[in-house]
Amino acid sequence: MPVIDRHAQIINDFWCYHDPAEPIDALLENMVLSLGQLQGLATEPAVPRPLGVVAPAGTSAEHLAPYLDRLDLVVVAFPKFRDGRGFTLARTLRNKLAFEGDIRASGHILPDQFVALVQCGVSSITLPNDHPIDQWKHSVPVSPETTRTGPLLQRLLRKKAVAAEE
């Protein structure tokens, strides 16, 4: 599947996704592991870089925080286009935990969500098969004004923050 950046330009995907059902024989550069595999490597002193992880739906930023200094890519899984947890995870990684690596959206996402994904800190997207690149190019923000968090997204994030504090 093609991968695009925040400008809807196709980029090379040099990452190798490791099957979570298979044991890790050797750690290689550019490996993307499951969260469980990454947690199993917590005691490994030297892990080859770049290294990535797939964060399934429901993964909290706190699960990833101890490993962020070892990661270059976090693939945020979107199981359904209506599932907003990936937006929250991306925003928390980028804004609160200052993760500077690639945050990649993957799964059931729509071109209409492109601006919101970028606003939340997503820097690349694995395109779903049912939405070709042309549909994404029409959703690219045309000016810095459109990349700011919109009122609806601000309200939703504020509402979630208030609920978390209660």
C-alpha positions as CSV (number, residue, x, y, z in Angstrom):
1,M,0.0,0.0,0.0
2,P,1.3,3.5,-0.8
3,V,2.3,5.8,2.0
4,I,1.9,9.6,1.8
5,D,3.3,12.5,3.8
6,R,1.5,15.4,5.3
7,H,1.4,17.1,1.9
8,A,-0.2,14.1,0.2
9,Q,3.1,13.2,-1.6
10,I,3.9,9.5,-2.0
11,I,7.0,8.6,0.0
12,N,9.1,5.5,0.1
13,D,8.2,3.1,2.8
14,F,11.5,1.5,3.9
15,W,9.9,-0.1,7.0
16,C,9.8,-3.9,7.5
17,Y,6.7,-5.0,9.5
18,H,7.5,-8.0,11.6
19,D,4.8,-10.6,12.0
20,P,3.8,-10.5,15.7
21,A,3.1,-14.3,15.7
22,E,6.7,-15.0,14.8
23,P,9.6,-14.9,17.2
24,I,12.2,-12.3,16.7
25,D,15.3,-14.1,15.5
26,A,17.4,-11.0,15.0
27,L,16.7,-7.3,15.4
28,L,17.3,-5.4,12.2
29,E,17.2,-1.8,11.2
30,N,13.8,-0.4,10.0
31,M,11.8,-3.1,11.9
32,V,8.3,-2.3,13.0
33,L,7.2,-4.4,16.0
34,S,4.0,-5.0,17.8
35,L,3.6,-3.3,21.2
36,G,4.1,-6.6,22.9
37,Q,7.3,-7.3,21.1
38,L,8.6,-3.9,21.9
39,Q,7.8,-4.4,25.6
40,G,9.6,-7.7,25.5
41,L,12.8,-5.8,24.4
42,A,12.7,-3.4,27.3
43,T,15.8,-5.0,28.8
44,E,17.8,-5.2,25.6
45,P,20.6,-2.7,25.9
46,A,21.2,-2.1,22.2
47,V,18.3,-2.1,19.8
48,P,19.1,-1.3,16.1
49,R,17.7,2.0,14.9
50,P,15.5,3.1,13.2
51,L,12.8,1.2,15.1
52,G,9.0,1.4,14.9
53,V,6.0,0.1,16.7
54,V,2.3,-0.5,15.8
55,A,0.0,1.0,18.4
56,P,-3.3,-0.8,18.2
57,A,-6.6,0.9,18.9
58,G,-6.9,1.6,22.6
59,T,-3.1,2.0,23.2
60,S,-2.5,4.9,25.5
61,A,0.4,7.2,25.3
62,E,1.5,6.0,28.7
63,H,2.1,2.5,27.2
64,L,4.5,4.0,24.7
65,A,6.1,6.7,26.8
66,P,8.9,4.5,28.3
67,Y,10.0,3.5,24.7
68,L,9.8,6.8,22.8
69,D,13.5,7.5,23.1
70,R,14.1,4.2,21.1
71,L,11.4,4.8,18.5
72,D,11.5,6.5,15.1
73,L,8.0,5.5,14.0
74,V,4.7,5.0,15.7
75,V,2.0,3.4,13.5
76,V,-1.4,4.4,15.0
77,A,-4.0,1.9,14.0
78,F,-7.5,3.1,13.2
79,P,-9.8,0.0,13.2
80,K,-12.9,2.1,12.1
81,F,-13.1,5.6,10.6
82,R,-15.4,6.6,13.5
83,D,-12.8,5.6,16.1
84,G,-11.2,8.8,17.4
85,R,-8.7,7.2,19.8
86,G,-6.0,7.3,17.2
87,F,-6.4,11.1,16.9
88,T,-6.0,11.4,20.7
89,L,-2.9,9.2,20.7
90,A,-1.2,11.1,17.9
91,R,-1.9,14.4,19.5
92,T,-0.7,13.3,22.9
93,L,2.5,11.8,21.4
94,R,3.3,14.9,19.5
95,N,2.2,17.7,21.8
96,K,2.5,16.3,25.4
97,L,5.3,13.8,25.0
98,A,7.2,15.8,22.3
99,F,7.7,12.7,20.1
100,E,9.6,14.0,17.0
101,G,9.5,10.8,15.0
102,D,7.1,9.8,12.3
103,I,3.5,9.2,13.4
104,R,1.8,7.1,10.8
105,A,-2.0,6.6,10.5
106,S,-3.0,3.2,9.2
107,G,-6.3,1.4,8.8
108,H,-9.8,2.7,8.2
109,I,-9.3,6.4,7.6
110,L,-10.9,8.7,5.1
111,P,-9.6,11.5,2.9
112,D,-12.0,13.8,4.7
113,Q,-10.0,13.2,7.9
114,F,-6.7,14.3,6.3
115,V,-6.6,17.8,7.8
116,A,-7.6,16.5,11.3
117,L,-4.9,13.8,11.1
118,V,-2.2,16.4,10.3
119,Q,-3.6,18.8,13.0
120,C,-3.1,16.0,15.5
121,G,0.5,15.4,14.6
122,V,0.2,12.6,12.0
123,S,3.1,12.9,9.6
124,S,2.4,10.0,7.2
125,I,-0.5,7.8,6.2
126,T,-0.7,4.3,4.8
127,L,-3.4,4.7,2.2
128,P,-6.4,2.3,2.4
129,N,-7.0,0.4,-0.8
130,D,-10.5,1.9,-1.3
131,H,-9.2,5.6,-1.4
132,P,-6.7,6.3,-4.2
133,I,-4.1,9.1,-3.9
134,D,-6.1,11.6,-5.9
135,Q,-8.8,11.7,-3.2
136,W,-6.2,12.6,-0.6
137,K,-4.6,15.3,-2.7
138,H,-7.9,17.1,-2.8
139,S,-7.9,17.2,1.0
140,V,-4.5,18.8,1.4
141,P,-4.5,22.0,3.6
142,V,-4.0,24.9,1.2
143,S,-2.8,27.4,3.8
144,P,-1.4,27.4,7.4
145,E,-4.8,28.7,8.5
146,T,-6.4,25.3,7.6
147,T,-3.8,23.3,9.5
148,R,-4.8,24.9,12.8
149,T,-7.1,22.9,15.0
150,G,-10.6,23.8,14.1
151,P,-13.4,24.6,16.6
152,L,-15.0,21.2,16.4
153,L,-11.7,19.4,17.1
154,Q,-10.9,21.9,19.9
155,R,-14.2,21.2,21.5
156,L,-13.9,17.5,21.3
157,L,-10.3,17.5,22.7
158,R,-11.3,19.9,25.5
159,K,-14.3,17.7,26.4
160,K,-12.1,14.6,26.5
161,A,-9.6,16.4,28.7
162,V,-12.3,17.5,31.2
163,A,-13.7,14.0,31.3
164,A,-10.2,12.6,32.0
165,E,-9.8,14.9,34.9
166,E,-13.1,13.9,36.6
